[in-house]
Amino acid sequence: MLKKTSLALGGAALFLAWNGLLLLFLWTRPGPQNPPKNPQNPLADAKLLPAQLLQLAQDAEAELRLQRELLLQIQKLSQSRRQKTPKPPQIPVTAAAEEPPVIPVLVLACDRSSVRRCLDKILRYRPSARRFPVIVSQDCGHAETAAVIASYGAAVAHIHQPDLSDVPVPPEHRKFQGYYKISRHYRWALGQVFRTFRYRAAIVVEDDLEVAPDFFEYFQAVLPILQRDPSLWCASAWNDNGKEGLVDAGKAELLYRTDFFPGLGWLLLAELWDELEPKWPAAFWDDWMRQPEQRRGRSCVRPEVSRTVTFGRKGVSHGQFFDQYLKFIKLNDRFVPFTQLDLSYLKKEQYEASFLRQVYSAPEIKLEQLQKETGKDLGAVRLQYRGRDSFKALAKALGLMDDLKSGVPRAGYRGVVSFVCRGRRVFLAPPSDWTGYDPSWS
């Protein structure tokens, strides 16, 4: 600003000096050759002075007019050059940072025409088609399902897995052919999202999931946390122990870290796909994700109340867990404005210190005592297990999922499973000197 002011003052001073010299020149220059004096008519000589002054004034006016025109031309030229090379607009950093990212939703479909239920809710609840494009990747070549997807027109992008052949499998895995095809489809579809379409993050949904009203709000809020915290590798909409009665529906805003990969509506970054794609498994991709070699000590974010439910009893798993657990999962039914909440408590150091303090400051009680007492006003309590069999017995008695994958309990964090029983918060926890998961627990 100071530089521009100095230049303007210098230009004005130069202009005034030029015109001062010009007037001095005009005043001092010799006039037109005087005619010889006429002694017969002395009045004629007296008339010469006003005539000379008039001529001088006219000359000065003409010069000033010329200089003014030159100055106007210079100003126009300067403005023209500024217009040809405009400066980029000064966008405030906060405004640029507030621009929401684009997060595609990848829907993996096969032969379920009921994919309509999944797509209807996704399209109903998504806040923006630009920020949340929907890509439906179809395997199997099922015509009826393809017709349902095509009926959405431009609202979704419909892509087709090109290889529909059987996958070569070991003889003892012939009955698992479906799991091999699913893994192949996942690899191809995620490759399309991150390699062909070059997105930086994606939400993965299967065709038998129904989403909650704040499904998109949740993922939009946790994406920045996932991007900043290398101790996290995914965010999931799913709580494995999210059955009615095991969650606090009044605390739908609660989020947790979990060492168990939940799947069933989950967010990953392109950087994670760069890591996983070269070693992607031929089958059972979700259990493969739960192995220590892939997890590498990292956690996922998961909610207290699920933001997805599954309605797909029929599938390659033949309804495993569906009738006992999955059909009872509670879907969140109220909108939580996650993007307006402070989620910094999910950072590893802060979360771990706070969570473990809550767990091990809660009084330890026995299962029989817990089953007799009722009410959240009684405060949080802790049930302690001391081995695999002890964990499984307590989990089964409480209605929790009792299976372990590479030693990690479903929804567990540092071995602790948080849930609600008879209206009060309960932590099913190992001893406080816990040193890590035992992969032999399965």
C-alpha positions as CSV (number, residue, x, y, z in Angstrom):
1,M,0.0,0.0,0.0
2,L,2.9,2.4,0.9
3,K,4.6,1.6,-2.3
4,K,1.5,2.4,-4.4
5,T,1.1,5.8,-2.5
6,S,4.8,6.8,-3.2
7,L,4.4,6.0,-6.9
8,A,1.3,8.1,-7.2
9,L,2.9,11.1,-5.4
10,G,6.0,10.8,-7.6
11,G,3.9,10.8,-10.7
12,A,1.9,13.9,-9.6
13,A,5.1,15.8,-8.8
14,L,6.6,14.9,-12.2
15,F,3.5,16.1,-13.9
16,L,3.5,19.5,-12.1
17,A,7.2,20.0,-12.7
18,W,6.8,19.4,-16.4
19,N,3.9,21.9,-16.8
20,G,5.9,24.5,-14.7
21,L,8.8,24.2,-17.1
22,L,6.4,24.4,-20.0
23,L,4.9,27.7,-18.8
24,L,8.3,29.2,-18.1
25,F,9.3,28.3,-21.7
26,L,6.2,29.9,-23.1
27,W,6.6,33.1,-21.1
28,T,10.3,33.5,-22.0
29,R,10.3,32.5,-25.7
30,P,10.7,35.3,-28.3
31,G,7.4,36.5,-29.7
32,P,6.7,37.0,-33.4
33,Q,9.0,39.4,-35.3
34,N,7.8,42.9,-34.5
35,P,7.0,45.1,-37.5
36,P,8.9,48.4,-37.8
37,K,7.6,51.1,-35.7
38,N,5.3,53.5,-37.5
39,P,6.0,57.1,-36.4
40,Q,2.9,58.1,-38.2
41,N,0.7,55.8,-36.0
42,P,2.1,55.4,-32.5
43,L,-1.2,53.8,-31.3
44,A,-0.5,50.7,-33.5
45,D,2.6,49.9,-31.4
46,A,0.5,50.1,-28.2
47,K,-1.9,47.5,-29.6
48,L,0.9,44.9,-30.1
49,L,1.2,44.0,-26.3
50,P,-2.3,42.7,-25.8
51,A,-2.2,40.7,-29.0
52,Q,1.0,39.0,-27.9
53,L,-0.4,38.2,-24.5
54,L,-3.5,36.7,-26.1
55,Q,-1.4,34.5,-28.4
56,L,0.7,33.4,-25.5
57,A,-2.3,32.4,-23.5
58,Q,-3.8,30.5,-26.4
59,D,-0.5,28.6,-26.9
60,A,-0.3,27.7,-23.2
61,E,-3.9,26.4,-23.2
62,A,-3.2,24.3,-26.3
63,E,-0.1,22.8,-24.6
64,L,-2.0,22.1,-21.4
65,R,-4.8,20.4,-23.3
66,L,-2.3,18.2,-25.1
67,Q,-0.6,17.2,-21.8
68,R,-4.0,16.4,-20.3
69,E,-4.8,14.1,-23.2
70,L,-1.5,12.4,-22.9
71,L,-2.0,11.9,-19.2
72,L,-5.5,10.3,-19.8
73,Q,-4.0,8.0,-22.4
74,I,-1.3,6.9,-19.9
75,Q,-4.0,6.2,-17.3
76,K,-6.1,4.2,-19.7
77,L,-3.1,2.1,-20.7
78,S,-2.2,1.4,-17.1
79,Q,-5.8,0.3,-16.4
80,S,-5.8,-1.9,-19.5
81,R,-2.7,-3.7,-18.3
82,R,-4.1,-4.3,-14.9
83,Q,-7.3,-5.8,-16.4
84,K,-5.2,-8.1,-18.6
85,T,-3.3,-9.5,-15.6
86,P,-5.8,-9.5,-12.7
87,K,-4.6,-10.6,-9.3
88,P,-6.2,-13.8,-7.9
89,P,-9.0,-13.1,-5.4
90,Q,-7.9,-13.2,-1.8
91,I,-10.0,-16.1,-0.4
92,P,-9.9,-16.3,3.4
93,V,-8.2,-19.4,4.6
94,T,-11.2,-20.3,6.8
95,A,-13.6,-20.1,3.8
96,A,-11.4,-22.4,1.8
97,A,-11.1,-24.9,4.7
98,E,-14.9,-24.9,5.2
99,E,-15.5,-26.2,1.6
100,P,-16.9,-29.7,2.3
101,P,-14.9,-32.6,0.6
102,V,-16.4,-34.9,-2.0
103,I,-17.0,-38.4,-0.5
104,P,-18.5,-41.0,-2.9
105,V,-20.7,-43.8,-1.6
106,L,-19.7,-47.1,-3.2
107,V,-22.6,-49.5,-3.1
108,L,-21.6,-53.1,-3.8
109,A,-24.5,-55.0,-5.4
110,C,-25.0,-58.5,-6.8
111,D,-28.4,-60.3,-7.2
112,R,-30.6,-58.5,-4.6
113,S,-33.4,-56.5,-6.3
114,S,-34.0,-55.2,-2.8
115,V,-31.1,-52.9,-3.4
116,R,-33.9,-50.3,-4.0
117,R,-34.4,-50.1,-0.2
118,C,-30.7,-49.3,0.2
119,L,-30.6,-46.7,-2.6
120,D,-33.9,-45.0,-1.6
121,K,-32.6,-44.2,1.9
122,I,-29.2,-43.1,0.6
123,L,-30.7,-40.7,-1.9
124,R,-33.3,-39.5,0.6
125,Y,-30.8,-38.6,3.2
126,R,-27.8,-37.4,1.3
127,P,-27.5,-33.6,1.6
128,S,-25.8,-33.0,-1.7
129,A,-25.4,-35.0,-4.9
130,R,-22.2,-33.2,-5.7
131,R,-20.5,-33.9,-2.4
132,F,-21.8,-37.5,-2.1
133,P,-22.0,-39.1,-5.6
134,V,-23.4,-42.6,-5.5
135,I,-21.6,-45.4,-7.4
136,V,-23.3,-48.7,-7.6
137,S,-20.9,-51.5,-8.6
138,Q,-22.7,-54.7,-9.7
139,D,-21.4,-58.2,-9.8
140,C,-23.2,-61.4,-10.8
141,G,-24.9,-59.9,-14.0
142,H,-28.4,-60.3,-12.4
143,A,-30.8,-58.7,-14.9
144,E,-33.6,-57.8,-12.4
145,T,-31.1,-56.1,-10.1
146,A,-29.5,-54.3,-13.0
147,A,-33.0,-53.0,-14.0
148,V,-33.6,-51.7,-10.5
149,I,-30.3,-49.8,-10.5
150,A,-30.9,-48.5,-14.0
151,S,-34.2,-47.1,-12.9
152,Y,-32.5,-44.4,-10.9
153,G,-31.0,-42.9,-14.0
154,A,-28.4,-40.2,-13.5
155,A,-29.0,-40.2,-9.7
156,V,-26.4,-43.0,-9.5
157,A,-23.4,-44.2,-11.5
158,H,-23.9,-47.9,-12.5
159,I,-20.7,-49.8,-13.1
160,H,-20.3,-53.5,-13.9
161,Q,-17.7,-55.9,-12.6
162,P,-16.4,-57.4,-15.9
163,D,-15.2,-60.8,-14.7
164,L,-18.2,-63.0,-13.9
165,S,-16.3,-66.3,-14.1
166,D,-15.9,-68.8,-11.3
167,V,-12.7,-68.2,-9.2
168,P,-10.3,-71.1,-8.9
169,V,-10.4,-72.3,-5.3
170,P,-8.9,-75.1,-3.3
171,P,-11.1,-78.3,-3.3
172,E,-11.9,-77.8,0.4
173,H,-13.2,-74.3,-0.3
174,R,-15.6,-75.1,-3.1
175,K,-18.6,-74.2,-0.8
176,F,-16.9,-70.8,-0.2
177,Q,-16.9,-69.8,-3.9
178,G,-19.2,-66.9,-3.1
179,Y,-16.7,-65.4,-0.6
180,Y,-14.0,-65.5,-3.3
181,K,-16.2,-63.6,-5.8
182,I,-17.1,-61.0,-3.1
183,S,-13.4,-60.4,-2.5
184,R,-12.7,-60.1,-6.2
185,H,-15.6,-57.7,-6.6
186,Y,-14.4,-55.5,-3.7
187,R,-10.9,-55.3,-5.2
188,W,-12.2,-54.3,-8.6
189,A,-14.7,-51.8,-7.3
190,L,-12.4,-50.1,-4.8
191,G,-9.8,-49.9,-7.7
192,Q,-12.4,-48.1,-9.8
193,V,-13.1,-45.5,-7.0
194,F,-9.5,-44.8,-6.1
195,R,-7.6,-45.5,-9.4
196,T,-10.0,-44.7,-12.2
197,F,-12.2,-42.0,-10.6
198,R,-9.3,-40.9,-8.3
199,Y,-11.3,-40.0,-5.2
200,R,-9.4,-39.5,-2.0
201,A,-11.9,-41.1,0.4
202,A,-15.0,-43.4,0.0
203,I,-17.8,-44.8,2.1
204,V,-18.4,-48.5,1.4
205,V,-21.9,-49.9,1.7
206,E,-23.4,-53.2,0.7
207,D,-26.7,-53.6,-1.0
208,D,-28.5,-55.0,2.1
209,L,-27.9,-52.0,4.3
210,E,-30.3,-49.2,5.3
211,V,-28.8,-46.0,6.5
212,A,-29.8,-43.5,9.2
213,P,-30.9,-39.9,8.8
214,D,-27.5,-38.6,10.0
215,F,-25.4,-41.2,8.1
216,F,-23.8,-38.5,5.9
217,E,-23.4,-36.0,8.7
218,Y,-21.5,-38.6,10.8
219,F,-19.0,-39.5,8.0
220,Q,-18.5,-35.9,7.0
221,A,-17.6,-35.1,10.7
222,V,-15.2,-38.0,11.2
223,L,-13.3,-37.7,7.9
224,P,-11.0,-34.9,9.2
225,I,-10.2,-36.9,12.3
226,L,-9.3,-39.9,10.1
227,Q,-7.1,-37.8,7.9
228,R,-5.2,-36.3,10.8
229,D,-4.8,-39.3,13.1
230,P,-2.5,-42.1,11.8
231,S,-3.6,-44.3,14.7
232,L,-7.1,-44.6,13.0
233,W,-7.6,-46.5,9.8
234,C,-11.4,-46.5,9.3
235,A,-14.7,-45.1,10.6
236,S,-17.7,-47.4,10.7
237,A,-21.4,-46.7,11.0
238,W,-21.9,-50.0,12.8
239,N,-21.9,-51.2,16.4
240,D,-21.6,-55.0,16.6
241,N,-23.3,-54.9,20.0
242,G,-25.9,-52.3,19.0
243,K,-29.0,-54.3,19.8
244,E,-31.9,-52.5,21.5
245,G,-31.3,-52.7,25.2
246,L,-27.5,-52.8,24.8
247,V,-27.2,-49.2,23.8
248,D,-28.1,-45.8,25.3
249,A,-30.4,-44.4,22.6
250,G,-30.4,-41.1,24.5
251,K,-26.7,-40.8,23.9
252,A,-26.7,-41.2,20.1
253,E,-24.0,-38.6,19.8
254,L,-21.4,-40.9,21.6
255,L,-18.6,-42.1,19.5
256,Y,-15.9,-44.7,20.4
257,R,-12.6,-46.0,19.2
258,T,-12.5,-49.7,18.6
259,D,-9.8,-52.2,17.7
260,F,-12.3,-54.4,15.9
261,F,-12.9,-53.7,12.2
262,P,-16.7,-53.4,12.0
263,G,-17.4,-52.9,8.3
264,L,-21.1,-52.6,7.4
265,G,-20.9,-49.0,6.2
266,W,-17.4,-47.8,6.5
267,L,-15.1,-45.0,5.4
268,L,-11.5,-45.4,4.2
269,L,-8.9,-43.1,2.7
270,A,-7.1,-43.6,-0.6
271,E,-3.8,-44.0,1.3
272,L,-5.2,-47.1,3.0
273,W,-6.2,-48.6,-0.3
274,D,-2.6,-47.9,-1.6
275,E,-1.5,-50.1,1.3
276,L,-4.0,-52.9,1.1
277,E,-4.5,-53.3,-2.7
278,P,-1.2,-55.1,-3.4
279,K,-1.9,-57.8,-0.8
280,W,-5.7,-57.9,-1.1
281,P,-6.9,-61.5,-0.2
282,A,-8.6,-64.0,-2.5
283,A,-11.4,-64.5,0.0
284,F,-12.8,-63.6,3.4
285,W,-11.6,-60.0,3.1
286,D,-13.3,-58.7,6.2
287,D,-11.6,-61.2,8.6
288,W,-8.4,-60.6,6.7
289,M,-8.7,-56.9,7.6
290,R,-9.0,-58.0,11.3
291,Q,-5.6,-59.7,11.3
292,P,-2.7,-58.0,13.2
293,E,-0.7,-57.8,9.9
294,Q,-3.3,-55.5,8.4
295,R,-4.6,-53.7,11.5
296,R,-1.1,-52.8,12.7
297,G,-2.3,-51.6,16.0
298,R,-4.7,-49.1,14.5
299,S,-8.4,-48.5,15.5
300,C,-11.7,-47.4,13.9
301,V,-14.3,-45.0,15.0
302,R,-17.7,-46.5,15.7
303,P,-21.0,-45.0,17.2
304,E,-22.9,-45.9,20.3
305,V,-26.1,-46.3,18.1
306,S,-25.6,-47.8,14.7
307,R,-26.1,-45.6,11.6
308,T,-26.8,-48.7,9.4
309,V,-28.9,-51.9,9.8
310,T,-28.8,-54.9,7.6
311,F,-31.9,-56.5,6.1
312,G,-30.1,-59.2,4.1
313,R,-30.8,-62.4,5.8
314,K,-30.1,-64.3,2.5
315,G,-26.5,-64.2,1.4
316,V,-23.3,-66.2,1.2
317,S,-23.2,-66.5,5.0
318,H,-26.7,-68.2,4.9
319,G,-28.0,-65.9,7.7
320,Q,-25.1,-66.5,10.2
321,F,-25.7,-64.2,13.2
322,F,-28.8,-62.6,11.5
323,D,-31.6,-64.2,13.5
324,Q,-29.6,-64.1,16.8
325,Y,-28.1,-60.6,16.6
326,L,-28.2,-58.6,13.4
327,K,-32.0,-58.2,13.0
328,F,-32.1,-56.7,16.5
329,I,-29.6,-53.9,15.8
330,K,-31.1,-50.5,16.6
331,L,-30.9,-47.9,13.8
332,N,-30.5,-44.4,15.0
333,D,-33.7,-42.4,14.3
334,R,-32.7,-38.9,15.3
335,F,-30.4,-36.4,13.6
336,V,-27.2,-35.6,15.5
337,P,-25.3,-32.5,14.1
338,F,-21.9,-34.2,14.3
339,T,-20.2,-31.5,12.2
340,Q,-21.0,-28.9,14.9
341,L,-19.7,-31.1,17.8
342,D,-16.2,-31.1,19.2
343,L,-14.9,-34.6,18.4
344,S,-11.3,-34.0,19.6
345,Y,-11.9,-36.4,22.4
346,L,-11.4,-39.2,19.8
347,K,-7.7,-38.4,19.5
348,K,-5.7,-41.4,20.7
349,E,-3.9,-40.0,23.8
350,Q,-6.9,-38.0,25.0
351,Y,-9.4,-40.8,24.4
352,E,-7.3,-43.6,25.8
353,A,-6.5,-41.8,29.1
354,S,-10.2,-40.8,29.6
355,F,-11.7,-44.1,28.6
356,L,-9.4,-46.2,30.7
357,R,-9.9,-43.9,33.7
358,Q,-13.7,-44.4,33.3
359,V,-13.3,-48.2,33.0
360,Y,-11.0,-48.9,35.9
361,S,-12.5,-46.3,38.2
362,A,-15.9,-48.1,37.9
363,P,-16.5,-50.6,40.7
364,E,-16.1,-54.3,39.8
365,I,-19.2,-56.4,40.4
366,K,-20.3,-59.9,39.6
367,L,-22.7,-60.9,36.9
368,E,-25.4,-62.0,39.4
369,Q,-25.4,-58.6,41.0
370,L,-25.7,-56.8,37.7
371,Q,-28.6,-58.9,36.6
372,K,-30.5,-58.0,39.8
373,E,-29.9,-54.3,39.9
374,T,-31.6,-51.9,37.4
375,G,-31.2,-48.2,36.6
376,K,-28.7,-45.8,35.0
377,D,-28.6,-43.7,38.2
378,L,-26.7,-46.5,39.9
379,G,-23.6,-45.5,37.8
380,A,-21.2,-47.4,35.6
381,V,-19.8,-50.8,36.7
382,R,-17.1,-53.2,35.5
383,L,-17.3,-56.9,34.9
384,Q,-13.8,-58.5,34.7
385,Y,-12.8,-61.5,32.5
386,R,-9.5,-63.3,32.9
387,G,-9.3,-65.5,29.8
388,R,-11.0,-66.4,26.5
389,D,-13.5,-68.8,28.1
390,S,-14.4,-66.3,30.8
391,F,-15.0,-63.6,28.1
392,K,-17.2,-65.9,26.0
393,A,-19.3,-67.0,29.0
394,L,-20.0,-63.4,30.1
395,A,-20.6,-62.1,26.6
396,K,-23.1,-64.9,25.9
397,A,-24.9,-64.4,29.2
398,L,-25.3,-60.7,28.5
399,G,-26.5,-61.0,24.9
400,L,-23.3,-59.7,23.4
401,M,-21.6,-61.2,20.3
402,D,-19.1,-63.6,21.8
403,D,-16.8,-64.4,18.9
404,L,-13.3,-63.0,18.7
405,K,-11.2,-62.3,15.6
406,S,-7.4,-62.6,16.1
407,G,-8.2,-62.2,19.8
408,V,-10.1,-58.9,19.4
409,P,-13.7,-58.9,20.8
410,R,-16.4,-57.1,18.7
411,A,-16.6,-53.4,19.5
412,G,-13.6,-53.8,21.9
413,Y,-10.9,-51.2,22.6
414,R,-7.9,-52.4,24.6
415,G,-9.9,-55.5,25.4
416,V,-12.8,-53.5,26.8
417,V,-16.4,-53.8,25.5
418,S,-18.7,-51.0,26.5
419,F,-22.5,-51.6,26.5
420,V,-25.7,-51.0,28.5
421,C,-27.4,-53.6,30.6
422,R,-30.6,-53.0,32.5
423,G,-30.2,-49.3,32.0
424,R,-26.7,-48.8,33.3
425,R,-23.3,-48.5,31.7
426,V,-21.2,-51.7,31.9
427,F,-17.6,-52.3,30.9
428,L,-16.6,-55.9,30.2
429,A,-12.9,-55.6,30.7
430,P,-9.7,-57.5,31.2
431,P,-7.5,-56.8,34.3
432,S,-5.9,-53.4,34.4
433,D,-2.5,-54.9,33.6
434,W,-3.7,-56.0,30.2
435,T,-0.7,-56.2,27.8
436,G,-2.3,-56.9,24.4
437,Y,-4.5,-59.2,22.3
438,D,-3.8,-62.9,22.0
439,P,-4.4,-63.9,18.4
440,S,-4.9,-67.5,19.5
441,W,-8.3,-66.4,21.0
442,S,-10.8,-67.2,18.4
